[in-house]
Amino acid sequence: MSKDRDTSPTLGRREFLRTAGAGIAAAGAMTAREPAAAQALAEKARFDRIASCTWPIRQLFKTRPPVAAAGGAAAPAPPMGIPANRDRTTTAEMKQKYGEITMLDFPQWTKDTFPGVTRMDLFSGLFGDVTDDSMFITVAEGGGGGAGFNPTSPSGRRWLDQLANTLVKTGTKVQHVSNNAPFGLADYGSPEADTRRKAGVAMAKRWLEGLAVLRPTSMRMNSPQALGPQIRPNAVPSGGDGYPRNLEIVPLMNAAIESYQEMADFGGSLGIHVTFENHWGLAADPMNLRIIIDTINHPYCSATPDFCNWEHDYMLFNGLKALAPYSYSNVHAKYWDRWGEKNDVQRGVRIMLAGGFKGTFALEYEAGPLNGVEGAKYLYKEVLAALAAPM
C-alpha cells in the first residue's frame, strides 16, 4: 500500500472531527446571524408600512401666485376657536429654517427626513413647475372646476417623466395621490349639474391617465367639496307617514356611485385604485362610504380613511373600525388638535391593523403645537411604535 495514502482508522476519525467541528462552527455562526437577519426584515417591513406626506410640509413648497376664486368670491373666514398653543410658524419662517423644495425634491427629502421610508403620499396641489404656466389650467379650461396642474399637457407630461426618473434614482415609490382636482362628483338635478359632474369625472380620468407614469397604488378623488354640500341633508318627516326620511341624500348617493363606477373602471384599466377619504359631505359618514363602495363592488374602488376628519368624538375610532375592511392602499395617520387628548394616533394604527389593513400609514400632521416638519417626525415615531407593538 502506498505511504502517500493512509486510510487508518485514526486518521479517519481526525478528519471526521475536523470537518464536523467546522460544520458545527458554521452552523453556530448561522444561528447567531438568524435573529439579526429576522430583526432587520421586521424593521424593513415596518418602514414599508409608512408613507411620507406632502400636506403637513406644504409651506416649504414653491407655489404659484394665488388664483382668485370663481366669481370673485371672498376667501373663507379662518376657523373659530383655534387652540392657544397651536403652532403659528409662518411660511417664510418655515422656508428659512428648513429650505424651499419642489415635488422633484420630495423623494430625497423623504429619505433624508424619515430613515427607512421610501413610500410617499403626494398632494395634487403641489404638482408641476410653478414657473411654467403651460402646465396649468384655469377653472374654465377645467370644465368649471379643477384649476391647477394639467397632467396631460405636453409640458406636464415632461415634468411627470422627470418625477418618475427621480423615483427610480432615489428608490422611492408613490403609494398614494391625495387628489383635490375632481369636482362635482355628486352633482345632479339639472342638465347643467350633470354636465358639471361629467366634467369632474373627466378631470379625474385626466389625472389617472397622466399619473400612470408614476405607478401610484391609489388616488383619492374627493376634495372636501367634491361630494355634495359639506353639511349633508338630514332626515325629516316626509313621505306622508310622519316618520323621518332622507329623500335628499339618495340622489346625491346615486350620482356619487355613477361617478365612482366610471372612475374605478378607468383607474382599474391602469392598475390604480380610486378611493374615498372621509372628507365632509357624503364622505363624512363612514356608513355612506361603505354603502357606495359595496354598491359599486369594484376591485379598484376602496377607502382611504383619515384618522381625524370626523364630525364627532365617537367616530374617531369607530369610523376607522367601520372603514378598515374597505381600505386597501393608504390611510392618513393624522394628528389634529381639534380633538385634544382624544387624538390617539397609536390606537388608530392598531385599529386599522386589527381590521386587516395591509397598506401604508401616511404621516399627515394637520395642526397642533408642532410645525408641519416636526409634527410629521412625531407621527413617524408614533406609527413606528404602533407597528412594533400592534396588539
C-alpha positions as CSV (number, residue, x, y, z in Angstrom):
1,M,0.0,0.0,0.0
2,S,1.3,3.4,-0.8
3,K,2.6,5.5,2.1
4,D,1.1,8.6,0.5
5,R,-2.4,7.3,1.1
6,D,-3.0,6.5,4.8
7,T,-6.6,5.2,5.4
8,S,-6.0,4.2,9.0
9,P,-9.0,4.5,11.4
10,T,-7.1,7.1,13.5
11,L,-6.7,9.5,10.5
12,G,-10.3,8.9,9.5
13,R,-11.5,9.9,13.0
14,R,-9.3,13.1,13.0
15,E,-10.6,14.1,9.5
16,F,-14.2,13.5,10.6
17,L,-13.8,15.5,13.8
18,R,-12.1,18.4,11.9
19,T,-14.9,18.5,9.3
20,A,-17.7,18.1,11.8
21,G,-16.2,20.9,14.0
22,A,-16.1,23.3,11.1
23,G,-19.7,22.4,10.3
24,I,-20.8,23.0,13.9
25,A,-18.9,26.3,14.0
26,A,-20.5,27.4,10.7
27,A,-23.9,26.3,12.0
28,G,-23.4,28.3,15.2
29,A,-22.5,31.4,13.2
30,M,-25.5,31.0,11.1
31,T,-27.7,30.5,14.1
32,A,-26.3,33.7,15.6
33,R,-27.0,35.6,12.4
34,E,-30.6,34.5,12.0
35,P,-32.1,36.7,14.8
36,A,-30.3,39.7,13.5
37,A,-31.5,39.0,9.9
38,A,-35.0,38.4,11.1
39,Q,-35.0,41.7,13.1
40,A,-33.7,43.6,10.0
41,L,-36.5,42.1,7.9
42,A,-39.1,43.0,10.5
43,E,-37.8,46.6,10.7
44,K,-37.9,46.9,6.9
45,A,-41.5,45.6,6.9
46,R,-42.4,48.3,9.4
47,F,-40.8,51.1,7.3
48,D,-42.6,49.8,4.2
49,R,-45.9,50.5,6.1
50,I,-45.1,54.2,6.4
51,A,-45.5,56.9,3.8
52,S,-44.2,60.4,4.0
53,C,-46.9,63.1,3.2
54,T,-46.5,66.4,1.4
55,W,-49.6,68.0,3.1
56,P,-48.0,68.9,6.5
57,I,-44.9,70.5,4.8
58,R,-46.8,72.3,2.1
59,Q,-45.4,75.6,3.4
60,L,-41.9,74.5,2.2
61,F,-43.0,74.1,-1.5
62,K,-42.6,76.7,-4.2
63,T,-46.0,77.9,-5.1
64,R,-47.8,79.9,-7.8
65,P,-49.5,83.2,-7.1
66,P,-52.9,82.6,-5.6
67,V,-55.8,82.2,-8.2
68,A,-58.9,84.3,-7.5
69,A,-62.0,82.2,-6.7
70,A,-64.6,81.9,-9.4
71,G,-67.0,84.9,-9.4
72,G,-64.6,86.9,-7.2
73,A,-65.8,85.2,-4.1
74,A,-64.1,86.2,-0.9
75,A,-61.8,83.8,0.9
76,P,-63.4,81.9,3.7
77,A,-63.0,83.3,7.2
78,P,-60.5,81.5,9.4
79,P,-62.0,78.9,11.8
80,M,-63.0,80.0,15.2
81,G,-61.7,78.6,18.5
82,I,-58.1,77.9,17.4
83,P,-56.2,76.4,20.4
84,A,-53.9,78.9,22.1
85,N,-50.8,76.6,21.9
86,R,-51.2,75.9,18.1
87,D,-48.0,76.5,16.1
88,R,-48.1,79.7,14.2
89,T,-44.8,79.5,12.3
90,T,-45.1,81.5,9.1
91,T,-44.3,80.2,5.6
92,A,-41.3,82.5,5.4
93,E,-40.0,81.2,8.8
94,M,-40.5,77.6,7.7
95,K,-38.6,78.1,4.5
96,Q,-35.8,79.9,6.3
97,K,-35.5,77.1,8.8
98,Y,-35.9,74.1,6.5
99,G,-35.3,75.4,3.0
100,E,-37.6,75.5,0.0
101,I,-38.4,72.5,-2.1
102,T,-40.5,71.3,-5.1
103,M,-42.1,67.9,-5.7
104,L,-39.0,66.9,-7.6
105,D,-37.0,67.3,-4.3
106,F,-39.6,65.5,-2.1
107,P,-38.4,61.9,-2.7
108,Q,-34.9,62.7,-1.4
109,W,-36.4,64.8,1.3
110,T,-38.4,61.8,2.4
111,K,-35.4,59.5,2.6
112,D,-33.3,62.2,4.5
113,T,-36.1,63.0,7.0
114,F,-37.6,59.6,7.7
115,P,-34.8,56.9,7.7
116,G,-36.0,53.7,6.1
117,V,-39.2,55.2,4.5
118,T,-39.4,55.1,0.7
119,R,-43.2,55.5,0.1
120,M,-45.0,58.7,-0.4
121,D,-48.4,60.3,-0.3
122,L,-48.5,63.3,-2.7
123,F,-51.0,66.2,-2.7
124,S,-52.3,67.2,-6.1
125,G,-52.0,70.9,-5.4
126,L,-48.2,70.7,-5.3
127,F,-47.6,69.1,-8.7
128,G,-45.9,70.9,-11.5
129,D,-43.2,73.5,-12.2
130,V,-44.7,76.7,-10.8
131,T,-42.6,78.8,-13.2
132,D,-44.2,77.2,-16.3
133,D,-47.7,78.4,-16.9
134,S,-48.1,76.0,-19.9
135,M,-48.7,73.0,-17.5
136,F,-51.5,74.7,-15.6
137,I,-55.2,75.3,-16.5
138,T,-57.9,77.7,-15.3
139,V,-61.3,76.9,-13.8
140,A,-62.9,77.4,-17.2
141,E,-60.4,75.3,-19.0
142,G,-61.0,72.5,-16.4
143,G,-64.7,72.4,-17.3
144,G,-65.9,74.6,-14.4
145,G,-63.6,73.4,-11.7
146,G,-60.2,71.8,-11.1
147,A,-57.9,74.7,-11.9
148,G,-54.3,73.8,-11.4
149,F,-51.8,71.3,-12.8
150,N,-52.7,69.7,-16.1
151,P,-51.1,66.2,-16.1
152,T,-51.9,65.5,-19.7
153,S,-50.4,68.7,-21.2
154,P,-47.1,68.2,-23.1
155,S,-45.2,70.2,-20.5
156,G,-47.0,68.4,-17.7
157,R,-46.1,65.0,-19.1
158,R,-42.5,66.0,-19.4
159,W,-42.5,67.2,-15.8
160,L,-44.1,63.9,-14.7
161,D,-41.4,62.0,-16.6
162,Q,-38.8,63.9,-14.6
163,L,-40.5,62.9,-11.3
164,A,-40.7,59.3,-12.5
165,N,-36.9,59.3,-13.2
166,T,-36.4,60.8,-9.7
167,L,-38.3,58.0,-8.1
168,V,-36.0,55.5,-9.9
169,K,-32.9,57.3,-8.8
170,T,-33.9,57.6,-5.2
171,G,-35.5,54.2,-4.9
172,T,-38.9,55.7,-3.8
173,K,-42.5,54.9,-4.7
174,V,-45.7,57.0,-5.0
175,Q,-48.1,55.0,-2.8
176,H,-51.0,57.4,-2.9
177,V,-52.1,60.7,-4.5
178,S,-54.4,62.9,-2.4
179,N,-56.2,64.5,-5.3
180,N,-58.4,67.6,-4.9
181,A,-58.8,68.2,-8.7
182,P,-62.0,66.2,-9.4
183,F,-65.2,68.2,-8.6
184,G,-69.0,67.9,-8.8
185,L,-68.9,64.2,-8.4
186,A,-72.4,64.1,-6.7
187,D,-74.0,66.9,-8.7
188,Y,-77.5,66.1,-10.1
189,G,-80.9,67.6,-10.8
190,S,-80.4,69.6,-14.0
191,P,-78.6,69.4,-17.3
192,E,-76.0,71.9,-16.1
193,A,-75.4,69.9,-12.9
194,D,-74.9,66.7,-14.9
195,T,-72.5,68.4,-17.3
196,R,-70.5,69.6,-14.3
197,R,-70.5,66.1,-12.8
198,K,-69.2,64.6,-16.1
199,A,-66.5,67.3,-16.3
200,G,-65.4,66.4,-12.8
201,V,-65.1,62.7,-13.8
202,A,-63.2,63.7,-16.9
203,M,-60.8,65.7,-14.7
204,A,-60.3,62.5,-12.6
205,K,-59.5,60.5,-15.7
206,R,-57.1,63.2,-16.8
207,W,-55.2,62.7,-13.6
208,L,-55.3,58.9,-13.7
209,E,-54.0,58.9,-17.3
210,G,-51.3,61.4,-16.7
211,L,-50.0,60.0,-13.4
212,A,-49.9,56.4,-14.6
213,V,-46.3,57.0,-15.4
214,L,-45.7,57.3,-11.6
215,R,-47.4,54.0,-11.0
216,P,-49.3,55.0,-7.8
217,T,-51.1,52.3,-5.9
218,S,-54.1,54.6,-5.3
219,M,-55.6,58.0,-5.9
220,R,-58.1,59.8,-3.7
221,M,-60.7,61.6,-5.8
222,N,-62.8,63.6,-3.4
223,S,-61.9,67.0,-2.1
224,P,-63.9,68.5,0.8
225,Q,-66.3,70.0,-1.8
226,A,-66.5,67.1,-4.3
227,L,-69.3,65.0,-2.9
228,G,-72.2,67.4,-2.3
229,P,-72.6,70.1,0.4
230,Q,-70.2,69.9,3.3
231,I,-73.2,69.7,5.6
232,R,-75.2,66.9,4.1
233,P,-79.0,66.7,4.2
234,N,-80.7,65.3,7.3
235,A,-83.7,63.1,7.6
236,V,-87.0,64.9,8.1
237,P,-90.7,63.8,8.5
238,S,-91.8,63.2,4.9
239,G,-93.5,60.6,2.8
240,G,-96.9,61.2,4.3
241,D,-96.5,58.8,7.3
242,G,-94.9,61.2,9.7
243,Y,-91.7,59.3,10.1
244,P,-88.3,60.8,9.1
245,R,-86.9,60.0,5.7
246,N,-83.9,61.4,3.9
247,L,-85.2,62.0,0.3
248,E,-82.4,64.5,-0.5
249,I,-79.4,62.3,0.2
250,V,-80.4,59.4,-2.1
251,P,-79.9,61.3,-5.4
252,L,-76.5,62.6,-4.1
253,M,-75.5,59.0,-3.4
254,N,-76.7,57.8,-6.8
255,A,-74.7,60.5,-8.6
256,A,-71.6,59.6,-6.5
257,I,-72.0,55.9,-7.3
258,E,-72.2,56.7,-11.0
259,S,-69.1,58.9,-10.9
260,Y,-67.0,56.5,-8.9
261,Q,-68.1,53.5,-11.0
262,E,-66.8,55.2,-14.1
263,M,-63.6,56.4,-12.4
264,A,-62.9,52.9,-11.0
265,D,-63.3,51.3,-14.4
266,F,-60.8,53.8,-15.8
267,G,-58.4,53.5,-12.9
268,G,-58.6,49.8,-12.9
269,S,-57.5,49.6,-16.5
270,L,-54.4,51.5,-15.4
271,G,-53.9,49.5,-12.2
272,I,-54.7,52.4,-9.9
273,H,-57.2,52.2,-7.0
274,V,-59.8,55.0,-6.9
275,T,-60.6,55.9,-3.3
276,F,-62.8,57.9,-1.0
277,E,-61.5,59.8,2.0
278,N,-63.8,60.8,4.9
279,H,-63.9,64.4,3.7
280,W,-67.1,66.0,4.8
281,G,-70.4,65.9,2.9
282,L,-71.5,62.4,1.9
283,A,-68.0,61.2,2.8
284,A,-68.2,62.3,6.4
285,D,-70.3,59.3,7.3
286,P,-68.4,56.0,7.1
287,M,-71.7,54.2,6.5
288,N,-72.3,56.2,3.3
289,L,-68.8,55.2,2.1
290,R,-69.5,51.5,2.9
291,I,-72.8,51.7,1.0
292,I,-71.2,53.4,-2.0
293,I,-68.2,51.0,-2.2
294,D,-70.5,47.9,-1.7
295,T,-72.8,49.1,-4.4
296,I,-70.0,49.8,-6.9
297,N,-68.4,46.4,-5.9
298,H,-65.3,47.1,-7.9
299,P,-61.8,45.7,-7.1
300,Y,-60.3,49.1,-7.8
301,C,-62.6,51.2,-5.6
302,S,-61.8,51.4,-1.9
303,A,-61.5,53.8,1.1
304,T,-58.5,55.8,2.4
305,P,-59.6,56.8,5.9
306,D,-58.3,59.8,7.7
307,F,-57.8,59.5,11.4
308,C,-59.4,62.9,12.2
309,N,-61.8,64.1,9.5
310,W,-64.9,63.3,11.6
311,E,-67.9,65.2,12.9
312,H,-68.0,64.0,16.5
313,D,-65.9,62.2,19.0
314,Y,-67.5,58.7,18.7
315,M,-66.3,58.5,15.1
316,L,-62.6,58.9,15.9
317,F,-62.2,55.2,16.4
318,N,-65.5,53.7,15.4
319,G,-65.2,55.3,12.0
320,L,-61.8,53.6,11.5
321,K,-63.3,50.3,12.6
322,A,-66.1,50.7,10.0
323,L,-63.7,51.5,7.1
324,A,-60.7,49.3,7.9
325,P,-62.2,46.3,5.9
326,Y,-62.8,48.6,3.0
327,S,-59.3,50.1,2.9
328,Y,-56.5,48.8,0.7
329,S,-53.7,51.2,0.0
330,N,-53.2,54.1,2.3
331,V,-54.6,56.0,5.3
332,H,-53.8,59.3,6.9
333,A,-52.4,58.7,10.3
334,K,-53.3,62.2,11.3
335,Y,-52.8,64.4,14.4
336,W,-55.2,67.3,14.7
337,D,-55.5,69.3,17.9
338,R,-59.3,69.9,17.3
339,W,-59.7,66.5,19.1
340,G,-57.4,67.4,22.0
341,E,-56.1,64.4,24.1
342,K,-58.6,62.1,22.4
343,N,-56.4,62.1,19.3
344,D,-54.6,58.8,19.9
345,V,-52.5,58.0,16.8
346,Q,-51.2,54.7,18.0
347,R,-54.7,53.5,18.8
348,G,-55.8,54.4,15.3
349,V,-52.9,52.5,13.8
350,R,-53.7,49.4,15.8
351,I,-57.4,49.6,14.9
352,M,-56.6,49.6,11.2
353,L,-54.2,46.7,11.7
354,A,-56.8,44.7,13.6
355,G,-59.2,45.3,10.8
356,G,-56.9,43.7,8.3
357,F,-55.5,46.8,6.7
358,K,-52.2,46.0,4.8
359,G,-51.3,49.4,3.3
360,T,-49.4,52.4,4.4
361,F,-49.8,55.0,7.1
362,A,-49.2,58.5,5.8
363,L,-47.7,61.0,8.2
364,E,-50.3,63.8,7.9
365,Y,-49.8,66.3,10.8
366,E,-52.7,68.7,10.3
367,A,-52.3,71.2,13.2
368,G,-51.1,71.3,16.7
369,P,-48.3,72.6,18.9
370,L,-45.6,71.5,16.4
371,N,-44.9,72.8,13.0
372,G,-45.5,70.6,10.0
373,V,-42.0,69.2,9.7
374,E,-41.6,68.4,13.4
375,G,-45.2,67.2,13.6
376,A,-44.5,64.7,10.8
377,K,-41.4,63.5,12.7
378,Y,-43.6,63.0,15.8
379,L,-46.0,60.9,13.7
380,Y,-43.2,58.8,12.3
381,K,-42.3,57.8,15.9
382,E,-45.9,57.1,16.9
383,V,-46.7,55.0,13.8
384,L,-43.4,53.0,14.2
385,A,-44.2,52.4,17.9
386,A,-47.7,51.0,17.0
387,L,-46.3,48.9,14.2
388,A,-43.7,47.4,16.5
389,A,-46.4,46.6,19.1
390,P,-49.6,46.1,17.1
391,M,-51.8,44.5,19.8
